[in-house]
C-alpha cells in the first residue's frame, strides 16, 4: 500500500488508522504497544513517532510505503 503524505509528517498511530490497518486510533496504539509494528525494519514503540516520506511501515503482513 502507498500513502501519499500531504504534510511534513504523520504520526504512526494515525497512519495505521487512516490506512485501515487498525480499526481505530485506540486499536493502533494497542498494536504499537504490543510491538507488532515495524518502521524501516525495526520495531517501533512510539505511538506518535513522526513518519516522513520514504519510510516503510509493516504490520501483520501489510506494508505501507510513505511518499510525497
C-alpha distances in whole Angstrom, upper triangle without the diagonal:
4,7,10,13,16,18,19,17,16,17,15,16,15,12,11,13,12,8,11,10,14,17,18,19,22,19,17,20,21,18,19,23,22,21,18,15,15,14,15,16,19,19,19,21,22,20,21,19,18,15,15,14,13,12,10,10,10,12,13,11,8,6,5,6,9,11,14
4,7,10,13,15,16,14,14,16,14,16,15,11,12,14,12,9,12,12,16,18,19,19,22,21,18,21,23,20,20,24,24,22,19,16,16,14,14,17,19,20,19,22,21,20,20,18,17,13,13,11,11,11,9,10,12,14,16,14,11,8,6,5,6,7,10
4,6,9,12,13,11,10,13,12,14,12,8,10,12,9,8,11,12,15,17,17,17,20,19,16,19,21,19,19,22,23,22,19,16,16,14,15,18,19,20,18,20,20,18,17,16,14,11,10,9,10,10,10,10,13,14,17,16,13,10,7,6,5,6,8
4,6,9,11,10,10,14,14,16,13,11,13,14,11,11,14,16,18,20,20,19,23,22,19,21,24,22,21,25,26,25,23,19,19,17,17,20,22,22,21,23,21,20,18,17,15,12,10,8,10,11,12,13,16,18,21,20,16,14,10,9,6,5,5
4,6,7,7,8,11,12,15,12,10,13,14,12,12,16,17,18,20,20,18,22,22,19,20,24,22,21,24,26,24,23,19,19,16,17,20,21,22,19,21,19,18,16,15,12,9,8,7,10,11,13,14,17,19,22,22,18,16,12,10,7,6,5
4,7,8,9,13,15,17,14,12,16,16,13,14,18,19,21,22,21,20,23,24,21,22,26,25,23,27,29,27,26,22,22,19,20,24,25,25,22,24,22,20,17,17,13,12,10,10,13,14,16,17,21,22,25,25,21,19,15,14,10,9,7
4,6,7,11,14,16,13,12,16,17,14,16,19,20,21,23,21,19,23,24,20,21,25,24,22,25,28,26,26,22,22,19,20,23,24,24,21,22,20,18,15,15,11,10,9,10,13,14,17,17,21,23,26,26,23,20,17,15,11,11,9
4,7,10,13,16,14,13,17,18,16,18,21,21,22,24,23,20,23,24,21,21,25,24,22,24,27,25,25,21,20,17,18,22,22,22,19,21,18,17,14,13,9,9,7,8,12,13,16,17,20,22,26,26,23,20,17,15,11,11,9
4,7,9,12,11,10,13,15,14,15,18,18,19,21,19,17,20,21,17,18,21,20,18,21,23,21,21,17,17,14,15,19,19,19,16,17,14,13,11,9,6,5,5,7,11,10,13,13,17,19,23,23,20,18,14,13,10,10,10
4,6,9,7,6,10,11,10,12,15,15,15,17,16,13,16,17,14,14,18,17,15,18,20,19,19,15,15,13,15,18,18,17,14,15,13,11,8,8,6,5,7,9,12,11,13,12,15,16,20,21,18,16,13,13,10,11,12
4,6,5,6,9,10,11,12,15,14,14,16,14,11,13,14,11,11,14,14,12,14,17,16,16,13,14,12,15,17,16,15,12,12,9,7,5,5,5,6,9,12,14,12,13,12,15,15,19,20,18,16,13,14,12,14,15
4,5,5,6,9,10,11,13,11,11,14,12,10,12,12,8,9,12,11,9,12,14,13,12,9,10,9,12,14,14,12,9,10,8,6,6,5,6,6,10,12,14,11,11,9,11,12,15,17,14,13,11,12,11,14,16
4,5,5,6,9,10,11,10,8,11,9,6,8,9,5,6,9,9,8,10,13,13,12,10,12,12,15,17,16,14,11,10,9,5,6,8,10,10,13,16,17,14,14,11,13,12,15,17,15,15,13,15,14,17,19
4,5,5,6,8,10,10,9,11,9,6,10,11,8,9,12,12,11,14,16,16,15,13,15,14,17,19,19,17,14,14,12,9,8,10,10,10,13,15,17,15,15,12,14,14,17,18,16,15,13,14,13,16,17
4,5,5,6,9,9,9,11,11,9,12,12,9,11,14,12,12,15,17,16,14,12,13,12,15,17,17,16,13,14,13,10,10,10,10,8,11,12,14,12,11,9,11,12,15,16,13,12,9,11,9,12,14
4,6,5,6,5,5,9,8,8,11,9,6,9,11,9,10,13,14,14,12,9,12,12,15,16,16,14,13,13,13,10,11,12,12,11,14,15,16,13,12,9,10,9,11,13,10,10,9,12,12,15,17
4,6,5,6,5,6,6,6,9,8,6,10,12,11,12,15,16,16,14,13,15,16,18,20,20,18,16,16,15,12,12,14,15,13,16,18,19,17,16,13,13,12,14,16,13,14,12,15,14,17,19
4,6,8,8,9,9,9,13,12,10,13,15,14,15,18,19,19,17,15,17,16,19,21,21,20,18,18,17,14,14,15,15,13,15,16,18,16,15,13,14,14,16,17,13,14,11,13,12,15,16
4,6,8,9,10,11,14,13,11,14,16,14,15,18,19,18,16,14,15,15,17,19,20,19,17,18,18,15,16,16,16,13,15,15,16,15,13,11,12,11,13,14,10,10,8,11,11,14,16
4,5,6,8,10,13,11,10,13,14,13,15,18,18,18,15,14,16,17,19,20,21,20,18,19,19,16,17,18,18,16,18,19,20,18,16,13,13,11,12,13,10,12,11,14,15,17,20
4,7,9,10,12,9,8,12,12,10,12,15,15,15,12,10,13,14,17,17,18,16,15,16,17,14,16,16,17,15,18,19,19,16,14,11,10,8,9,10,7,9,9,13,14,17,20
4,6,7,9,6,5,9,9,8,10,13,13,14,11,11,14,16,19,19,19,17,15,15,16,13,15,16,17,16,19,20,21,18,16,13,12,9,10,13,11,13,12,16,17,20,22
4,7,8,6,7,11,11,11,13,15,15,17,15,15,18,19,22,23,23,20,19,18,18,15,17,19,20,19,22,23,24,22,20,17,16,13,13,16,14,16,16,19,20,23,25
4,5,5,6,9,10,11,12,14,15,17,15,15,18,19,23,23,23,20,18,17,17,13,15,17,18,18,21,23,24,22,20,17,17,15,16,18,16,18,17,20,20,23,24
4,5,5,6,9,10,11,12,14,16,15,14,17,18,21,22,21,19,16,15,14,10,11,14,15,16,19,21,23,20,19,16,17,15,17,19,17,18,17,19,19,22,23
4,5,5,6,9,10,11,12,15,14,14,18,19,23,23,22,19,16,14,14,10,12,15,17,18,22,24,25,22,21,18,18,16,17,20,19,20,19,22,22,25,27
4,5,5,6,9,10,11,13,12,12,16,17,21,21,20,17,15,14,14,11,14,16,18,18,22,24,25,21,20,16,15,13,13,17,16,17,17,20,21,24,26
4,5,5,6,9,10,11,10,9,13,14,18,18,17,14,12,11,11,8,11,12,15,14,18,20,21,18,16,13,13,10,12,15,14,15,14,17,17,21,23
4,5,5,6,9,10,10,10,13,14,18,19,17,14,11,9,9,6,9,11,14,15,18,21,22,19,18,14,14,12,14,18,17,17,17,19,19,22,25
4,5,5,6,9,9,10,14,16,20,19,17,14,12,10,11,9,12,14,17,18,22,24,25,21,19,16,15,12,13,17,17,18,18,21,22,25,27
4,5,5,7,5,7,11,13,16,16,15,11,10,9,11,9,13,14,17,16,20,22,22,18,16,13,11,9,10,13,13,15,15,18,19,23,25
4,5,5,6,6,9,11,14,14,12,9,7,5,7,6,10,10,14,14,17,20,20,16,15,11,11,9,12,15,14,15,15,17,18,21,24
4,5,8,9,12,14,17,17,14,10,9,6,8,8,11,12,16,17,20,23,23,20,18,15,14,12,14,18,18,18,19,21,21,25,27
4,5,8,11,14,17,16,14,10,10,8,11,11,15,15,19,19,22,25,24,21,19,15,14,11,12,16,16,18,19,21,22,26,29
4,6,8,11,14,12,10,6,7,6,10,11,14,13,17,17,20,22,21,18,16,13,11,10,11,14,15,15,17,19,20,24,27
4,7,10,13,12,10,7,8,9,12,12,15,15,17,16,20,21,20,17,14,11,8,6,7,10,11,12,14,17,18,22,25
4,7,10,9,8,6,6,8,10,10,13,12,14,13,16,17,17,13,11,7,6,5,8,10,10,10,11,13,15,18,22
4,6,5,5,4,5,9,11,12,14,12,13,12,14,16,14,10,8,6,5,7,10,11,10,9,10,12,13,17,20
4,5,5,6,6,9,10,12,12,10,11,9,11,12,11,7,6,5,7,9,13,13,12,10,10,10,11,14,17
4,6,8,9,13,14,15,16,12,13,10,11,12,9,6,5,6,8,11,14,14,13,10,10,10,11,14,17
4,7,9,13,15,16,18,15,16,14,15,15,13,10,8,8,8,11,13,13,13,11,12,12,14,17,20
4,6,10,12,14,16,13,15,13,15,17,15,11,10,9,9,11,14,15,15,13,14,15,16,19,22
4,7,9,12,14,12,14,14,16,18,17,13,12,10,9,10,12,14,14,14,15,16,17,20,23
4,6,8,10,8,11,11,14,16,16,12,11,9,10,11,14,16,15,14,14,15,16,19,22
4,6,9,8,12,13,16,19,19,16,15,12,13,12,15,18,17,17,17,18,18,22,24
4,6,5,9,11,14,18,18,15,15,13,14,14,18,20,19,18,17,18,17,21,22
4,6,9,11,14,18,19,16,15,13,14,14,17,19,18,17,16,18,17,20,22
4,6,9,12,16,17,15,16,14,16,16,19,21,19,19,16,17,16,18,20
4,6,10,13,14,12,13,11,14,15,19,20,18,17,15,15,14,16,18
4,6,10,12,10,12,12,15,17,20,22,19,17,14,14,12,14,14
4,7,9,7,9,9,12,15,18,19,16,14,11,10,8,10,12
4,6,6,9,11,15,17,21,21,18,15,12,10,7,8,9
4,6,9,11,15,18,21,21,18,14,11,8,5,4,6
4,7,10,13,17,20,19,16,13,10,7,6,6,8
4,7,10,13,17,16,14,10,8,6,5,8,11
4,7,10,13,12,10,7,6,5,6,9,13
4,7,10,10,8,6,5,7,8,12,15
4,7,7,6,5,6,9,11,15,18
4,6,5,7,9,12,14,18,21
4,6,8,11,15,17,21,24
4,7,10,13,16,19,23
4,7,10,13,16,20
4,7,10,13,17
4,6,10,13
4,6,10
4,7
4
